[in-house]
C-alpha cells in the first residue's frame, strides 16, 4: 500500500483510468441502442472506477475494510442505476416533447406567413376589381343603364366573394386557435347528405356536372354538429364540382364500417398530383394547375381554405379525412365515430 500522496494518486489513476476508458468505449459502442443501457453505463463507470482505485491503493489486499467499501459501493450502484434510468427516460421524453413543440411552432409560424402572403395576394384581386368598377361608375365613364346594372351586379359578386373569404379566415383562425366549440348531438348522416345534395344541385347544373348520392336505407347516426359536418360535406362537394369538367359526375355515398360512419365524395376530374396529396389539406394550398380551377374572369375560384376548414372540423369531431386518386378522378372520405346507440 503506498504511503506518500504522489504514490497514492499514481496507484489510483493507474487502476481507475482503464475502467473509465473501457466504460467510454462501451458507451460509444452502445450509443445507438436503448437509453436504459447508456444511463446504466454512465452510473456504473464512476462507481466501478472508484472501486478499482480503492482496490489498487490497498495493494490487492481484500481486507474487511475493503469488503465493507465494496458493499457500500454495490448498494449505491443498486440505488443509483434504476434512479438514473428513470430520470434519463423522463429527460428524454421531455426533450422529445420540446422538440415536437418547437417543430409545431415552426410549422405554425410558416403556415401563418404563407396565409398572410396568400391573403394579401388573393384579396387584392377582387378588391382591385371592385375599386375599378366603383371609380368607373363614380366618374361617369359608364352611363348606359345596362352597363351600370352589370357593373353593380359584378361589384355585388366580388363583394360576396370577399365576404366568403373573410368568413373562411375567421373559421380557420378559430380552428387554429383551438377556440372552436361544437354542440354535438345525434345526427343522421343521410339527412345531412340529402341537404348538401339539394343545396349544391343548382351549382352542379350550372357547371354541367351530374350530382347524385347513394345511401343505405337504415339511419347512420353519428354524434356531430349538423352545421359543422354539413359544412364539411358542402366544402368537399363544392371542391369536387369546381374540379370536374362539364359532362363529368360527382357522387356522394355513405355507410358504416366497424365503429365509425363514412361519407365519400368522388369526382371524375383530373385527380390530384401525387406531390400534392400530402399537402392537400393545408391552408390556401391549391396545388398544380389541374386542381386550380379558374373562373371565366381568370380569377381562381374559392378561398383556398375549403379543404383545410373541412379537415379542421372533422378533427374537431374526433374523425378523420383522407384523399386518394381513383382510376378517373379522386375520392375524399370522411370518417366520424358512430353514436353509442348505433
Secondary structure, 3 states (H helix, E strand, C coil): CCCCHHHHHHHHHHHHHHHHHHHHHHHHHCCCCCHHHHHHHHHHHHHHHHHHHHHHHCCCCCCHHHHHHHHHHHHHHHHHHHHHHHHHHHHHHHHHHHHHHHHHHHHHHHHHHHHHHHHHHHHHHHHHHHHHHHHHHHCCCCCCHHHHHHHHHHHHHHHHHHHHHHHHHHHHHHHHHCCCCCCCEEEEHHHHHHHHHHHHHHHHHHCCCEEEEECCCCCCEEEECHHHHHHHHHHHHHHHHHCCCCCCEEEEEEEEECCEEEEEEEECCCCCCHHHHCCCCCCCCCCCHHHCCECCCCCECCCCCHHHHHHHHHHHCCCEEEEEECCCCEEEEEEEEECCCC
